[in-house]
């Protein structure tokens, strides 16, 4: 169609919205929906026929707003067939304008017709892949009701192998529900080795999957050598072949991990290591310049180090070293110096981890021991006993302190009043032993205290009345009276005679100054 003036396009958009509003009620005749679909298509064509690209993009906003308004008024989730057909017919032009926005339209309004929408874009594989990629990402990453059928997913794997082969393995490894045989045929046709190995393993052919992965790894190592030879000296750190080799190695190590820890798993791990050693041996036989040989050696050593790191979880290091010397007994030790160094580095790394964990455990144990010692040696403020405050004046009446004091097996259990604040107030709970044995021990303890009290008392022979008073006090219910009668009293105070004065020794031939002064007084005036 020819370009339409923008004021005419504004009128077409107004007419399309009115037609959609008229077709929204449930009792609207089917002809209203057909007329609304024609009006919508006419307005979208007006946007697409404009000369300015930025203005063309307004078609996406117009479709999204108009169709969302229609679904809200009609209270439906799926568009009627005439509206869906009109939108699907404009998908190629919309996808050529912006594949991401087009994919959003498909996910929002054609979620149940993804296969038909993808088929409408079959004329341009690049556009079809862009839209399908965005739709599947929306479908797998959100809770939207987007139904991507098996045909669309198979077509997506085909386009993914064609345009983004490095993403095929990750897609198949993280999704399910696809046809394994169909995807396996597509991956084999496009020679995507890591994805082919994954699908063979999923199909039950574990040996075939490992063989494909190892063959692909050898090819990737050769391609890595070729890329490093062709790359300039300053650009050898990140060549595409290195990433491809790492992906293939990751696929191979994944297959080896799935075999567990038996003899079959060891054979798989050693086959993978032998393939890398073969690549290193071919490097030694080559005639590369020293800088190129060093770059290739570094790349292959990185692959070997990754492999040994993965093997460390399943194969002991001693078996790896023994296998190297057994299979390559005629080789010199220098040929495997890098491999052995990588193995020892892996072991050293694990040893360092264990040492660090040991030091951390010791440090944590020391901190915990010091904290426990501080808690044990720190006094606590006990404010209540058996639910009664210690400053309660009626504490002795509410709690039988006498029984608690005279029970040899009695215990006081301390606990913080607020468990979340152990530095605050604490409470004590008494626990008395129960049973006949505990009662016997209590009576024996009280008897021993009574005997000790009688043995330490000032025994005097008194009248029968004094003994009656004693027994009456000993059997009193008042603990203070009973304590005064049973516990020993201190002996009565007896004044002691003053000690005679001590006479200081005198040296013969000398007199004390006081004696000299006294001798000078007249007789009878000396007053001592």
Secondary structure as UniProt FT lines:
FT   HELIX           6..24
FT   TURN            26..27
FT   HELIX           30..48
FT   HELIX           53..56
FT   HELIX           58..74
FT   HELIX           81..89
FT   HELIX           91..97
FT   HELIX           99..109
FT   HELIX           111..113
FT   HELIX           114..119
FT   TURN            120..123
FT   HELIX           125..141
FT   HELIX           150..163
FT   HELIX           165..167
FT   HELIX           168..174
FT   HELIX           180..190
FT   HELIX           193..202
FT   TURN            203..204
FT   HELIX           206..230
FT   HELIX           233..235
FT   HELIX           240..257
FT   TURN            258..261
FT   HELIX           263..285
FT   HELIX           290..311
FT   TURN            312..314
FT   HELIX           317..327
FT   TURN            328..330
FT   HELIX           333..336
FT   HELIX           337..377
FT   STRAND          381..385
FT   TURN            386..387
FT   STRAND          388..389
FT   TURN            390..391
FT   TURN            393..394
FT   HELIX           395..398
FT   HELIX           401..405
FT   TURN            408..409
FT   STRAND          411..416
FT   TURN            419..420
FT   TURN            422..423
FT   STRAND          425..431
FT   HELIX           436..456
FT   HELIX           464..474
FT   HELIX           479..486
FT   TURN            508..509
FT   HELIX           513..520
FT   TURN            523..524
//
